Amino acid sequence: MNAVPSADRSGPAPGWAVAVVACAAQFMVVLDTTIVNVALPSMREDLGLGAGGQQWVVNAYLLAFAGFLMLGGRAADLFGRRRMFTAGLVLFTAASLLGGLAPGGGLLIAARTLQGLGAAFLAPAPLALINATYEDLQARTKAIAAWGATATAAGSCGILLGGVLTDALGWRWVLFVNVPIGAVLVVVALRALPAFPGHARGRALDVTGAVLVTAALACASYGLSELETHPFAAPLTGGVLAVAVVLLVAFVLVEARTAQPLMPLRIFRSRALTLGNVAALVIGAVTTSVMFFVTLYLQRVLGYTPLQAGLAMLPLTLAIAVASLLVRRLVQAMGPRVPLALGWLLTAGGLLWQSRFSPDGSFTVDVLGPGVLLGLGLGAVVLPMTAAATSGVAAQDAGLASALMNTARQMGGGLGLAVLSAVAGTAAGAAALTHGYAKALLMATVLALVAGALALFMPRPAAAAAPPAVGGKEPGQRPAPVAAEPAE
């Protein structure tokens, strides 16, 4: 890969180095959305976590990541991408160490929150650095393709690696594994990434907006997760949900009035972008919940070891990767609308099949078959969702649209898991657990069908056939980045 000098860095480009660092960072961030799932039963037993506690081990990371992701992207532009990347990486690595040493569930969840915060500042910079470093279209497309493919690989490796580490060394190593990788990556990043001073003069970070939206998400997630055990009128449910609504309204008011908002409301004038982000919310809810419930079913009901559970989930993640590659030609030929609707239909079929598992189920019928169908559906959704969520916006808003899509996806994961965990309930026993997981997956089926129906209202933009790996180019402008992150 040949890199050429640009105004966005100082000194000669280090060839593949920027792309390698970007892919390594992407791998770490996505890995931690999946690696803990297989370790949850071991964490629960060792730390005395309840059903809500094990859910928050996942949700704490997702909500902090989602709430501060757009702030992290803006901070990278203002204060320097290498600086923010390194700061986020240091926080992420330190939080991983803290979580691995946690003596109780409270500290573990706090560490996962800090991990999510670190990921929010770590994740946006690599793609921006790729776009700034590689001005040649072919070189940049290769780098972005490698960056995107890394996410799919990390999703697959997270499930398997979580099983291997939990079986061989204990659950704490699903967090400790980030420490040596993060330490090496910090050193490499400081040496390999181009310096970029940022454009902070006369511009400000919308910290208030980020805090409000994160607090609203956390309150909504907590209130929804408590609906199974507390009535709606109780302070822990209705009261917390009311606070979430107030915080969300305050966030919208702040965004409407501030000079430099975290999320300019004008961007939602695009119907394609709005519906694409609805799809991102649903795919986040579905993928996170499926990973959560199926790995629990495998271990707590069928008695699989963590390693066996990780291996059993591989067909799902591999099917996602295969479908993500195959759907590209369909999107180029037809635009995002029809592939998106078909992908959701396949996803709903896989979820419906998966919801029919039983306490004495078999791997072939209750895991492999529905897992492959579900993976094909989710993989078929990713590319058209990205195309829709990043289309119909001005060139200067392409980065914002990309960040918004990834934020919606992480938010969907956190809120979706809270809702579906409440649907699943907290009953004990193999039959009761399976029944609860089946109810949650049936609700996910409804979400997929609704998302598929909404996809039919997608407009047909003139540029719909363009692949979303690199944004559109206006005369005299460089192509804008598009963060196409495959499903985990």
Secondary structure, DSSP 8 states (H G I E B T S, - for coil): ------TTSSS---TTHHHHHHHHHHHHHHHHHHTTTTTHHHHHHHHT--HHHHHHHHHHHHHHHHHHHHHHHHHHHHH-HHHHHHHHHHHHHHHHHHHHH-SSHHHHHHHHHHHHHHHHHHSHHHHHHHHHH--SHHHHHHHHHHHHHHHHHHHHHHHHHHHHHHHHT-TTHHHHTHHHHHHHHHHHHHHHS-------TT----HHHHHHHHHHHHHHHHHHHTTTTS-TTSIIIIIHHHHHHHHHHHHHHHHHH-SS-SS-GGGGG-HHHHHHHHHHHHHHHHHHHHHHHHHHIIIIIS---HHHHHHHHHHHHHHHHHHHHHHHHHHHHH-SHHHHHHHHHHHHHHHHHHTT--TT--HIIIIIHHHHHHHHHHHHHHHHHHHHHTSSS-GGGHHHHHHHHHHHHHHHHHHHHHHHHHHH----SHHHHHHHHHHHHHHHHHHHHHHHHHHTT----TTTTS-TTB----TT----B-------
